[in-house]
Amino acid sequence: SKGGLNLKVEVGETIKEAKQKIAERNVGTTNTTASNLPVGQKVVRPISRTDFERYLRDETLIYKDAKFGPHMVDNKIDGYKIYSVAVSHIFYQLGARNGDIVKRLNGIPLNNTQKMLEMWGNIKNSQTISIDIERKGQIIPYEFIIINKH
């Protein structure tokens, strides 16, 4: 920690590269938190292609330290609820919080487990991913921009 900044440097990574990752993560973000955003204000977050592909390749990382499942309304799936998510989890780092309900992925309602699994498989080569999250009765649109590292 230098000057109050905690910097996580991965093995084999330079301090400059670690700082660059932080700068890329903060692109398009503001000082407001997602919990106090005005309704309809989009949250834009970059994610590196490397991190994105690591989570897609090893799906056990998605289930480690997070609990989520179908959100049922009138015996029908109406999104996927995040029951708990650790601060270290990629979902949390991207903005998800306990109790959030993921309603739509790329504009398509998440109301069918099979459809969700198909959509999950189809996003592997995406450049952007949009997700609508319901938090405390409000919809928060997120857009994730996949950054290719050179």
Secondary structure, 3 states (H helix, E strand, C coil): CECCECCCCCCCCCHHHHHHHHHHHCCCCCCCCHHHCCCCCCEEEEEEHHHHHHHHHCCHHHHCCEEEEEEEECCEEEEEEEEEECCCCHHHHCCCCCCCEEEEECCEECCCHHHHHHHHHHHHHCCEEEEEEEECCEEEEEEEEEECCC
